[in-house]
Amino acid sequence: MTTIRIKGMTCAHCVASVTKALSDISGISDVHVSLSEGVASFESNKEVPLETIREAIHKIGFEVE
Ligand SMILES: [Cu+2]
């Protein structure tokens, strides 16, 4: 399990967007996003570069801290 901090989420729609963006990355599954904690956790079945995750999050308007 990997946990990352995500900056800029303010509502359930943000959570849904982040969840989808992470789930769409090849190799990432079991994505859980907590709005109150501002974190996302997930399982990865292979090495997914942090940069790939960072870019996917940035593309939808949030930042990985
Ligand atoms: Cu929102």
N, CA, C, O and the ligand as a Tripos MOL2 file, in Angstrom:
@<TRIPOS>MOLECULE
protein
  261   259    66     0     0
PROTEIN
NO_CHARGES

@<TRIPOS>ATOM
      1 N           0.8490   -1.1980    0.0000 N.3       1 MET1
      2 CA          0.0000    0.0000    0.0000 C.3       1 MET1
      3 C           0.8790    1.2400    0.0000 C.2       1 MET1
      4 O           1.8160    1.3690    0.7880 O.2       1 MET1
      5 N           0.5410    2.1550   -0.9190 N.am      2 THR2
      6 CA          1.2490    3.4270   -1.0020 C.3       2 THR2
      7 C           0.2720    4.5350   -0.6410 C.2       2 THR2
      8 O          -0.8840    4.4990   -1.0620 O.2       2 THR2
      9 N           0.7170    5.5120    0.1290 N.am      3 THR3
     10 CA         -0.1300    6.6510    0.4710 C.3       3 THR3
     11 C           0.5750    7.9350    0.0490 C.2       3 THR3
     12 O           1.7540    8.1410    0.3360 O.2       3 THR3
     13 N          -0.1770    8.7930   -0.6410 N.am      4 ILE4
     14 CA          0.3850   10.0800   -1.0490 C.3       4 ILE4
     15 C          -0.5380   11.2000   -0.5720 C.2       4 ILE4
     16 O          -1.7450   11.0040   -0.4290 O.2       4 ILE4
     17 N           0.0410   12.3690   -0.3290 N.am      5 ARG5
     18 CA         -0.7520   13.5380    0.0470 C.3       5 ARG5
     19 C          -1.1160   14.3060   -1.2200 C.2       5 ARG5
     20 O          -0.2850   14.5120   -2.1050 O.2       5 ARG5
     21 N          -2.3810   14.7240   -1.2840 N.am      6 ILE6
     22 CA         -2.8490   15.4710   -2.4540 C.3       6 ILE6
     23 C          -3.4270   16.8020   -2.0080 C.2       6 ILE6
     24 O          -4.2880   16.8690   -1.1310 O.2       6 ILE6
     25 N          -2.9280   17.8640   -2.6390 N.am      7 LYS7
     26 CA         -3.3180   19.2170   -2.2710 C.3       7 LYS7
     27 C          -4.4250   19.7080   -3.1990 C.2       7 LYS7
     28 O          -4.3450   19.5160   -4.4120 O.2       7 LYS7
     29 N          -5.4530   20.3390   -2.6420 N.am      8 GLY8
     30 CA         -6.4550   21.0260   -3.4490 C.3       8 GLY8
     31 C          -7.8320   20.3820   -3.5200 C.2       8 GLY8
     32 O          -8.7310   20.9160   -4.1690 O.2       8 GLY8
     33 N          -8.0100   19.2320   -2.8550 N.am      9 MET9
     34 CA         -9.3280   18.5850   -2.8950 C.3       9 MET9
     35 C         -10.2750   19.2760   -1.9160 C.2       9 MET9
     36 O          -9.9480   19.4780   -0.7470 O.2       9 MET9
     37 N         -11.4750   19.6380   -2.4300 N.am     10 THR10
     38 CA        -12.4060   20.3640   -1.5630 C.3      10 THR10
     39 C         -13.7730   19.7130   -1.4320 C.2      10 THR10
     40 O         -14.5400   20.0700   -0.5380 O.2      10 THR10
     41 N         -14.0910   18.7710   -2.3010 N.am     11 CYS11
     42 CA        -15.4310   18.1820   -2.2260 C.3      11 CYS11
     43 C         -15.4250   16.7650   -2.7960 C.2      11 CYS11
     44 O         -14.3970   16.2570   -3.2430 O.2      11 CYS11
     45 N         -16.6050   16.1430   -2.7650 N.am     12 ALA12
     46 CA        -16.7250   14.7570   -3.2170 C.3      12 ALA12
     47 C         -16.3990   14.6050   -4.6970 C.2      12 ALA12
     48 O         -15.9420   13.5510   -5.1410 O.2      12 ALA12
     49 N         -16.6410   15.6750   -5.4550 N.am     13 HIS13
     50 CA        -16.3090   15.6100   -6.8790 C.3      13 HIS13
     51 C         -14.8050   15.5170   -7.0790 C.2      13 HIS13
     52 O         -14.3340   14.7740   -7.9410 O.2      13 HIS13
     53 N         -14.0570   16.2630   -6.2910 N.am     14 CYS14
     54 CA        -12.5950   16.1890   -6.3450 C.3      14 CYS14
     55 C         -12.1310   14.7700   -6.0270 C.2      14 CYS14
     56 O         -11.2560   14.2240   -6.6990 O.2      14 CYS14
     57 N         -12.7260   14.1890   -5.0020 N.am     15 VAL15
     58 CA        -12.3590   12.8260   -4.5990 C.3      15 VAL15
     59 C         -12.6000   11.8580   -5.7500 C.2      15 VAL15
     60 O         -11.7730   10.9890   -6.0280 O.2      15 VAL15
     61 N         -13.7540   12.0190   -6.4240 N.am     16 ALA16
     62 CA        -14.0890   11.1400   -7.5430 C.3      16 ALA16
     63 C         -13.0890   11.3130   -8.6810 C.2      16 ALA16
     64 O         -12.6650   10.3340   -9.2960 O.2      16 ALA16
     65 N         -12.7120   12.5690   -8.9620 N.am     17 SER17
     66 CA        -11.7620   12.8420  -10.0460 C.3      17 SER17
     67 C         -10.4000   12.2210   -9.7480 C.2      17 SER17
     68 O          -9.7880   11.5980  -10.6150 O.2      17 SER17
     69 N          -9.9380   12.3980   -8.5210 N.am     18 VAL18
     70 CA         -8.6290   11.8640   -8.1400 C.3      18 VAL18
     71 C          -8.6620   10.3350   -8.1600 C.2      18 VAL18
     72 O          -7.7220    9.6870   -8.6190 O.2      18 VAL18
     73 N          -9.7510    9.7790   -7.6600 N.am     19 THR19
     74 CA         -9.8860    8.3180   -7.6390 C.3      19 THR19
     75 C          -9.8240    7.7580   -9.0550 C.2      19 THR19
     76 O          -9.1580    6.7540   -9.3060 O.2      19 THR19
     77 N         -10.5210    8.4120   -9.9750 N.am     20 LYS20
     78 CA        -10.5340    7.9380  -11.3570 C.3      20 LYS20
     79 C          -9.1550    8.0930  -11.9990 C.2      20 LYS20
     80 O          -8.6660    7.1790  -12.6640 O.2      20 LYS20
     81 N          -8.5320    9.2570  -11.7940 N.am     21 ALA21
     82 CA         -7.2170    9.5080  -12.4130 C.3      21 ALA21
     83 C          -6.1960    8.4700  -11.9630 C.2      21 ALA21
     84 O          -5.4020    7.9790  -12.7650 O.2      21 ALA21
     85 N          -6.2230    8.1430  -10.6770 N.am     22 LEU22
     86 CA         -5.2690    7.1440  -10.1650 C.3      22 LEU22
     87 C          -5.6210    5.7520  -10.6720 C.2      22 LEU22
     88 O          -4.7410    4.9850  -11.0600 O.2      22 LEU22
     89 N          -6.9190    5.4280  -10.6690 N.am     23 SER23
     90 CA         -7.3560    4.0990  -11.1000 C.3      23 SER23
     91 C          -7.0300    3.8540  -12.5680 C.2      23 SER23
     92 O          -6.8170    2.7140  -12.9820 O.2      23 SER23
     93 N          -6.9910    4.9330  -13.3550 N.am     24 ASP24
     94 CA         -6.7250    4.8100  -14.7950 C.3      24 ASP24
     95 C          -5.2480    4.5380  -15.0960 C.2      24 ASP24
     96 O          -4.9060    4.1690  -16.2200 O.2      24 ASP24
     97 N          -4.3750    4.7150  -14.1090 N.am     25 ILE25
     98 CA         -2.9490    4.4540  -14.3320 C.3      25 ILE25
     99 C          -2.7170    2.9440  -14.3220 C.2      25 ILE25
    100 O          -3.1250    2.2410  -13.3980 O.2      25 ILE25
    101 N          -2.0540    2.4700  -15.3680 N.am     26 SER26
    102 CA         -1.7720    1.0410  -15.4760 C.3      26 SER26
    103 C          -0.9230    0.5730  -14.2950 C.2      26 SER26
    104 O           0.1370    1.1310  -14.0130 O.2      26 SER26
    105 N          -1.4110   -0.4630  -13.6120 N.am     27 GLY27
    106 CA         -0.6410   -1.0190  -12.4990 C.3      27 GLY27
    107 C          -1.1210   -0.5720  -11.1380 C.2      27 GLY27
    108 O          -0.6480   -1.0700  -10.1160 O.2      27 GLY27
    109 N          -2.0750    0.3800  -11.1110 N.am     28 ILE28
    110 CA         -2.5970    0.8720   -9.8290 C.3      28 ILE28
    111 C          -4.0150    0.3620   -9.6270 C.2      28 ILE28
    112 O          -4.8350    0.3950  -10.5440 O.2      28 ILE28
    113 N          -4.2930   -0.1100   -8.4180 N.am     29 SER29
    114 CA         -5.6300   -0.6140   -8.1020 C.3      29 SER29
    115 C          -5.9670   -0.2840   -6.6490 C.2      29 SER29
    116 O          -5.1400    0.2420   -5.9050 O.2      29 SER29
    117 N          -7.2040   -0.6070   -6.2660 N.am     30 ASP30
    118 CA         -7.6510   -0.4050   -4.8760 C.3      30 ASP30
    119 C          -7.4050    1.0120   -4.3880 C.2      30 ASP30
    120 O          -6.8340    1.2200   -3.3180 O.2      30 ASP30
    121 N          -7.8390    1.9770   -5.1750 N.am     31 VAL31
    122 CA         -7.6000    3.3810   -4.8280 C.3      31 VAL31
    123 C          -8.6330    3.8450   -3.7970 C.2      31 VAL31
    124 O          -9.8370    3.6830   -3.9910 O.2      31 VAL31
    125 N          -8.1470    4.4140   -2.7170 N.am     32 HIS32
    126 CA         -9.0300    5.0090   -1.7120 C.3      32 HIS32
    127 C          -8.5560    6.4320   -1.4430 C.2      32 HIS32
    128 O          -7.3880    6.6580   -1.1250 O.2      32 HIS32
    129 N          -9.4640    7.3790   -1.5740 N.am     33 VAL33
    130 CA         -9.1080    8.7880   -1.3790 C.3      33 VAL33
    131 C          -9.8810    9.3270   -0.1870 C.2      33 VAL33
    132 O         -11.0970    9.1590   -0.0970 O.2      33 VAL33
    133 N          -9.1700    9.9770    0.7250 N.am     34 SER34
    134 CA         -9.7990   10.5940    1.8970 C.3      34 SER34
    135 C          -9.7620   12.1100    1.7600 C.2      34 SER34
    136 O          -8.6930   12.7220    1.7430 O.2      34 SER34
    137 N         -10.9430   12.7010    1.6640 N.am     35 LEU35
    138 CA        -11.0450   14.1590    1.5590 C.3      35 LEU35
    139 C         -10.5890   14.8230    2.8570 C.2      35 LEU35
    140 O          -9.8500   15.8060    2.8270 O.2      35 LEU35
    141 N         -11.0320   14.2820    3.9990 N.am     36 SER36
    142 CA        -10.7180   14.9190    5.2900 C.3      36 SER36
    143 C          -9.2150   14.8820    5.5820 C.2      36 SER36
    144 O          -8.6700   15.8180    6.1670 O.2      36 SER36
    145 N          -8.5520   13.8020    5.1750 N.am     37 GLU37
    146 CA         -7.1130   13.6920    5.4350 C.3      37 GLU37
    147 C          -6.2790   14.2420    4.2890 C.2      37 GLU37
    148 O          -5.0880   14.5060    4.4560 O.2      37 GLU37
    149 N          -6.9050   14.4180    3.1130 N.am     38 GLY38
    150 CA         -6.1700   14.9110    1.9570 C.3      38 GLY38
    151 C          -5.1490   13.9160    1.4450 C.2      38 GLY38
    152 O          -4.0660   14.2980    1.0010 O.2      38 GLY38
    153 N          -5.4950   12.6430    1.5060 N.am     39 VAL39
    154 CA         -4.5600   11.6130    1.0500 C.3      39 VAL39
    155 C          -5.2470   10.6230    0.1180 C.2      39 VAL39
    156 O          -6.4680   10.4720    0.1220 O.2      39 VAL39
    157 N          -4.4220    9.9580   -0.6780 N.am     40 ALA40
    158 CA         -4.8870    8.8570   -1.5080 C.3      40 ALA40
    159 C          -4.0020    7.6580   -1.2280 C.2      40 ALA40
    160 O          -2.7820    7.7890   -1.1330 O.2      40 ALA40
    161 N          -4.6140    6.4860   -1.0950 N.am     41 SER41
    162 CA         -3.8250    5.2780   -0.9240 C.3      41 SER41
    163 C          -4.2360    4.2750   -1.9910 C.2      41 SER41
    164 O          -5.3730    4.2820   -2.4630 O.2      41 SER41
    165 N          -3.2990    3.4160   -2.3630 N.am     42 PHE42
    166 CA         -3.5630    2.4720   -3.4470 C.3      42 PHE42
    167 C          -2.5530    1.3330   -3.4080 C.2      42 PHE42
    168 O          -1.5060    1.4160   -2.7650 O.2      42 PHE42
    169 N          -2.9030    0.2760   -4.1140 N.am     43 GLU43
    170 CA         -1.9780   -0.8320   -4.3250 C.3      43 GLU43
    171 C          -1.3910   -0.6750   -5.7170 C.2      43 GLU43
    172 O          -2.0800   -0.2340   -6.6370 O.2      43 GLU43
    173 N          -0.1130   -1.0360   -5.8800 N.am     44 SER44
    174 CA          0.4540   -1.0580   -7.2340 C.3      44 SER44
    175 C           1.1140   -2.4080   -7.4540 C.2      44 SER44
    176 O           1.8920   -2.8820   -6.6270 O.2      44 SER44
    177 N           0.7830   -3.0210   -8.5980 N.am     45 ASN45
    178 CA          1.2800   -4.3730   -8.8710 C.3      45 ASN45
    179 C           2.6050   -4.3640   -9.6020 C.2      45 ASN45
    180 O           3.1640   -5.4220   -9.8920 O.2      45 ASN45
    181 N           3.1130   -3.1750   -9.9030 N.am     46 LYS46
    182 CA          4.4510   -3.0520  -10.4720 C.3      46 LYS46
    183 C           4.9600   -1.6770  -10.1090 C.2      46 LYS46
    184 O           4.2390   -0.8670   -9.5280 O.2      46 LYS46
    185 N           6.1990   -1.4220  -10.4550 N.am     47 GLU47
    186 CA          6.7730   -0.1300  -10.1110 C.3      47 GLU47
    187 C           6.1630    0.9750  -10.9720 C.2      47 GLU47
    188 O           6.4160    1.0470  -12.1750 O.2      47 GLU47
    189 N           5.3690    1.8220  -10.3560 N.am     48 VAL48
    190 CA          4.8080    2.9670  -11.0560 C.3      48 VAL48
    191 C           5.5850    4.1980  -10.5810 C.2      48 VAL48
    192 O           5.5780    4.5140   -9.3910 O.2      48 VAL48
    193 N           6.2590    4.8960  -11.5120 N.am     49 PRO49
    194 CA          7.0520    6.0580  -11.0980 C.3      49 PRO49
    195 C           6.1820    7.1360  -10.4530 C.2      49 PRO49
    196 O           5.0640    7.3870  -10.9030 O.2      49 PRO49
    197 N           6.6860    7.7610   -9.4140 N.am     50 LEU50
    198 CA          5.9450    8.8370   -8.7570 C.3      50 LEU50
    199 C           5.6310    9.9440   -9.7570 C.2      50 LEU50
    200 O           4.5970   10.6060   -9.6610 O.2      50 LEU50
    201 N           6.5320   10.1370  -10.7190 N.am     51 GLU51
    202 CA          6.3230   11.1870  -11.7100 C.3      51 GLU51
    203 C           5.0570   10.9270  -12.5370 C.2      51 GLU51
    204 O           4.3380   11.8620  -12.8900 O.2      51 GLU51
    205 N           4.7950    9.6750  -12.8350 N.am     52 THR52
    206 CA          3.5790    9.3120  -13.5820 C.3      52 THR52
    207 C           2.3360    9.6890  -12.7770 C.2      52 THR52
    208 O           1.3660   10.2190  -13.3200 O.2      52 THR52
    209 N           2.3810    9.4120  -11.4930 N.am     53 ILE53
    210 CA          1.2660    9.7290  -10.6050 C.3      53 ILE53
    211 C           1.1140   11.2440  -10.4860 C.2      53 ILE53
    212 O           0.0120   11.7870  -10.5670 O.2      53 ILE53
    213 N           2.2410   11.9000  -10.2940 N.am     54 ARG54
    214 CA          2.2580   13.3590  -10.1610 C.3      54 ARG54
    215 C           1.6330   14.0310  -11.3930 C.2      54 ARG54
    216 O           0.8300   14.9560  -11.2650 O.2      54 ARG54
    217 N           2.0070   13.5610  -12.5650 N.am     55 GLU55
    218 CA          1.4850   14.1370  -13.8030 C.3      55 GLU55
    219 C          -0.0100   13.9050  -13.9600 C.2      55 GLU55
    220 O          -0.7430   14.8030  -14.3740 O.2      55 GLU55
    221 N          -0.4620   12.6980  -13.6310 N.am     56 ALA56
    222 CA         -1.8850   12.3700  -13.7590 C.3      56 ALA56
    223 C          -2.7260   13.2470  -12.8350 C.2      56 ALA56
    224 O          -3.8210   13.6740  -13.2000 O.2      56 ALA56
    225 N          -2.2100   13.5080  -11.6460 N.am     57 ILE57
    226 CA         -2.9190   14.3450  -10.6770 C.3      57 ILE57
    227 C          -2.8890   15.8070  -11.1200 C.2      57 ILE57
    228 O          -3.8870   16.5230  -11.0300 O.2      57 ILE57
    229 N          -1.7290   16.2260  -11.5940 N.am     58 HIS58
    230 CA         -1.5650   17.6180  -12.0510 C.3      58 HIS58
    231 C          -2.5080   17.9140  -13.2120 C.2      58 HIS58
    232 O          -3.0800   19.0010  -13.2990 O.2      58 HIS58
    233 N          -2.6640   16.9340  -14.1050 N.am     59 LYS59
    234 CA         -3.4760   17.1060  -15.3090 C.3      59 LYS59
    235 C          -4.9360   17.4010  -14.9640 C.2      59 LYS59
    236 O          -5.6330   18.0650  -15.7310 O.2      59 LYS59
    237 N          -5.3940   16.9150  -13.8250 N.am     60 ILE60
    238 CA         -6.7910   17.1670  -13.4440 C.3      60 ILE60
    239 C          -6.9080   18.2830  -12.4090 C.2      60 ILE60
    240 O          -7.9750   18.4830  -11.8290 O.2      60 ILE60
    241 N          -5.8260   19.0030  -12.1770 N.am     61 GLY61
    242 CA         -5.9190   20.2300  -11.3890 C.3      61 GLY61
    243 C          -5.5480   20.1540   -9.9280 C.2      61 GLY61
    244 O          -5.8590   21.0620   -9.1560 O.2      61 GLY61
    245 N          -4.8760   19.0650   -9.5350 N.am     62 PHE62
    246 CA         -4.4410   18.9470   -8.1310 C.3      62 PHE62
    247 C          -2.9320   18.7360   -8.1000 C.2      62 PHE62
    248 O          -2.2960   18.5360   -9.1350 O.2      62 PHE62
    249 N          -2.3740   18.7840   -6.9000 N.am     63 GLU63
    250 CA         -0.9320   18.5720   -6.7800 C.3      63 GLU63
    251 C          -0.6390   17.5050   -5.7480 C.2      63 GLU63
    252 O          -1.2780   17.4310   -4.6980 O.2      63 GLU63
    253 N           0.3610   16.6660   -6.0770 N.am     64 VAL64
    254 CA          0.8770   15.7130   -5.0890 C.3      64 VAL64
    255 C           1.8730   16.4620   -4.2270 C.2      64 VAL64
    256 O           2.8050   17.0800   -4.7420 O.2      64 VAL64
    257 N           1.6810   16.4110   -2.9160 N.am     65 GLU65
    258 CA          2.5960   17.1390   -2.0200 C.3      65 GLU65
    259 C           3.8320   16.2930   -1.7240 C.2      65 GLU65
    260 O           4.7180   16.7300   -0.9900 O.2      65 GLU65
    261 CU        -14.3290   19.2950   -5.5410 Cu       66 CU66
@<TRIPOS>BOND
     1     1     2 1
     2     2     3 1
     3     3     4 2
     4     3     5 am
     5     5     6 1
     6     6     7 1
     7     7     8 2
     8     7     9 am
     9     9    10 1
    10    10    11 1
    11    11    12 2
    12    11    13 am
    13    13    14 1
    14    14    15 1
    15    15    16 2
    16    15    17 am
    17    17    18 1
    18    18    19 1
    19    19    20 2
    20    19    21 am
    21    21    22 1
    22    22    23 1
    23    23    24 2
    24    23    25 am
    25    25    26 1
    26    26    27 1
    27    27    28 2
    28    27    29 am
    29    29    30 1
    30    30    31 1
    31    31    32 2
    32    31    33 am
    33    33    34 1
    34    34    35 1
    35    35    36 2
    36    35    37 am
    37    37    38 1
    38    38    39 1
    39    39    40 2
    40    39    41 am
    41    41    42 1
    42    42    43 1
    43    43    44 2
    44    43    45 am
    45    45    46 1
    46    46    47 1
    47    47    48 2
    48    47    49 am
    49    49    50 1
    50    50    51 1
    51    51    52 2
    52    51    53 am
    53    53    54 1
    54    54    55 1
    55    55    56 2
    56    55    57 am
    57    57    58 1
    58    58    59 1
    59    59    60 2
    60    59    61 am
    61    61    62 1
    62    62    63 1
    63    63    64 2
    64    63    65 am
    65    65    66 1
    66    66    67 1
    67    67    68 2
    68    67    69 am
    69    69    70 1
    70    70    71 1
    71    71    72 2
    72    71    73 am
    73    73    74 1
    74    74    75 1
    75    75    76 2
    76    75    77 am
    77    77    78 1
    78    78    79 1
    79    79    80 2
    80    79    81 am
    81    81    82 1
    82    82    83 1
    83    83    84 2
    84    83    85 am
    85    85    86 1
    86    86    87 1
    87    87    88 2
    88    87    89 am
    89    89    90 1
    90    90    91 1
    91    91    92 2
    92    91    93 am
    93    93    94 1
    94    94    95 1
    95    95    96 2
    96    95    97 am
    97    97    98 1
    98    98    99 1
    99    99   100 2
   100    99   101 am
   101   101   102 1
   102   102   103 1
   103   103   104 2
   104   103   105 am
   105   105   106 1
   106   106   107 1
   107   107   108 2
   108   107   109 am
   109   109   110 1
   110   110   111 1
   111   111   112 2
   112   111   113 am
   113   113   114 1
   114   114   115 1
   115   115   116 2
   116   115   117 am
   117   117   118 1
   118   118   119 1
   119   119   120 2
   120   119   121 am
   121   121   122 1
   122   122   123 1
   123   123   124 2
   124   123   125 am
   125   125   126 1
   126   126   127 1
   127   127   128 2
   128   127   129 am
   129   129   130 1
   130   130   131 1
   131   131   132 2
   132   131   133 am
   133   133   134 1
   134   134   135 1
   135   135   136 2
   136   135   137 am
   137   137   138 1
   138   138   139 1
   139   139   140 2
   140   139   141 am
   141   141   142 1
   142   142   143 1
   143   143   144 2
   144   143   145 am
   145   145   146 1
   146   146   147 1
   147   147   148 2
   148   147   149 am
   149   149   150 1
   150   150   151 1
   151   151   152 2
   152   151   153 am
   153   153   154 1
   154   154   155 1
   155   155   156 2
   156   155   157 am
   157   157   158 1
   158   158   159 1
   159   159   160 2
   160   159   161 am
   161   161   162 1
   162   162   163 1
   163   163   164 2
   164   163   165 am
   165   165   166 1
   166   166   167 1
   167   167   168 2
   168   167   169 am
   169   169   170 1
   170   170   171 1
   171   171   172 2
   172   171   173 am
   173   173   174 1
   174   174   175 1
   175   175   176 2
   176   175   177 am
   177   177   178 1
   178   178   179 1
   179   179   180 2
   180   179   181 am
   181   181   182 1
   182   182   183 1
   183   183   184 2
   184   183   185 am
   185   185   186 1
   186   186   187 1
   187   187   188 2
   188   187   189 am
   189   189   190 1
   190   190   191 1
   191   191   192 2
   192   191   193 am
   193   193   194 1
   194   194   195 1
   195   195   196 2
   196   195   197 am
   197   197   198 1
   198   198   199 1
   199   199   200 2
   200   199   201 am
   201   201   202 1
   202   202   203 1
   203   203   204 2
   204   203   205 am
   205   205   206 1
   206   206   207 1
   207   207   208 2
   208   207   209 am
   209   209   210 1
   210   210   211 1
   211   211   212 2
   212   211   213 am
   213   213   214 1
   214   214   215 1
   215   215   216 2
   216   215   217 am
   217   217   218 1
   218   218   219 1
   219   219   220 2
   220   219   221 am
   221   221   222 1
   222   222   223 1
   223   223   224 2
   224   223   225 am
   225   225   226 1
   226   226   227 1
   227   227   228 2
   228   227   229 am
   229   229   230 1
   230   230   231 1
   231   231   232 2
   232   231   233 am
   233   233   234 1
   234   234   235 1
   235   235   236 2
   236   235   237 am
   237   237   238 1
   238   238   239 1
   239   239   240 2
   240   239   241 am
   241   241   242 1
   242   242   243 1
   243   243   244 2
   244   243   245 am
   245   245   246 1
   246   246   247 1
   247   247   248 2
   248   247   249 am
   249   249   250 1
   250   250   251 1
   251   251   252 2
   252   251   253 am
   253   253   254 1
   254   254   255 1
   255   255   256 2
   256   255   257 am
   257   257   258 1
   258   258   259 1
   259   259   260 2
@<TRIPOS>SUBSTRUCTURE
     1 MET1         2 RESIDUE 1 A MET
     2 THR2         6 RESIDUE 1 A THR
     3 THR3        10 RESIDUE 1 A THR
     4 ILE4        14 RESIDUE 1 A ILE
     5 ARG5        18 RESIDUE 1 A ARG
     6 ILE6        22 RESIDUE 1 A ILE
     7 LYS7        26 RESIDUE 1 A LYS
     8 GLY8        30 RESIDUE 1 A GLY
     9 MET9        34 RESIDUE 1 A MET
    10 THR10       38 RESIDUE 1 A THR
    11 CYS11       42 RESIDUE 1 A CYS
    12 ALA12       46 RESIDUE 1 A ALA
    13 HIS13       50 RESIDUE 1 A HIS
    14 CYS14       54 RESIDUE 1 A CYS
    15 VAL15       58 RESIDUE 1 A VAL
    16 ALA16       62 RESIDUE 1 A ALA
    17 SER17       66 RESIDUE 1 A SER
    18 VAL18       70 RESIDUE 1 A VAL
    19 THR19       74 RESIDUE 1 A THR
    20 LYS20       78 RESIDUE 1 A LYS
    21 ALA21       82 RESIDUE 1 A ALA
    22 LEU22       86 RESIDUE 1 A LEU
    23 SER23       90 RESIDUE 1 A SER
    24 ASP24       94 RESIDUE 1 A ASP
    25 ILE25       98 RESIDUE 1 A ILE
    26 SER26      102 RESIDUE 1 A SER
    27 GLY27      106 RESIDUE 1 A GLY
    28 ILE28      110 RESIDUE 1 A ILE
    29 SER29      114 RESIDUE 1 A SER
    30 ASP30      118 RESIDUE 1 A ASP
    31 VAL31      122 RESIDUE 1 A VAL
    32 HIS32      126 RESIDUE 1 A HIS
    33 VAL33      130 RESIDUE 1 A VAL
    34 SER34      134 RESIDUE 1 A SER
    35 LEU35      138 RESIDUE 1 A LEU
    36 SER36      142 RESIDUE 1 A SER
    37 GLU37      146 RESIDUE 1 A GLU
    38 GLY38      150 RESIDUE 1 A GLY
    39 VAL39      154 RESIDUE 1 A VAL
    40 ALA40      158 RESIDUE 1 A ALA
    41 SER41      162 RESIDUE 1 A SER
    42 PHE42      166 RESIDUE 1 A PHE
    43 GLU43      170 RESIDUE 1 A GLU
    44 SER44      174 RESIDUE 1 A SER
    45 ASN45      178 RESIDUE 1 A ASN
    46 LYS46      182 RESIDUE 1 A LYS
    47 GLU47      186 RESIDUE 1 A GLU
    48 VAL48      190 RESIDUE 1 A VAL
    49 PRO49      194 RESIDUE 1 A PRO
    50 LEU50      198 RESIDUE 1 A LEU
    51 GLU51      202 RESIDUE 1 A GLU
    52 THR52      206 RESIDUE 1 A THR
    53 ILE53      210 RESIDUE 1 A ILE
    54 ARG54      214 RESIDUE 1 A ARG
    55 GLU55      218 RESIDUE 1 A GLU
    56 ALA56      222 RESIDUE 1 A ALA
    57 ILE57      226 RESIDUE 1 A ILE
    58 HIS58      230 RESIDUE 1 A HIS
    59 LYS59      234 RESIDUE 1 A LYS
    60 ILE60      238 RESIDUE 1 A ILE
    61 GLY61      242 RESIDUE 1 A GLY
    62 PHE62      246 RESIDUE 1 A PHE
    63 GLU63      250 RESIDUE 1 A GLU
    64 VAL64      254 RESIDUE 1 A VAL
    65 GLU65      258 RESIDUE 1 A GLU
    66 CU66       261 GROUP 0 **** ****
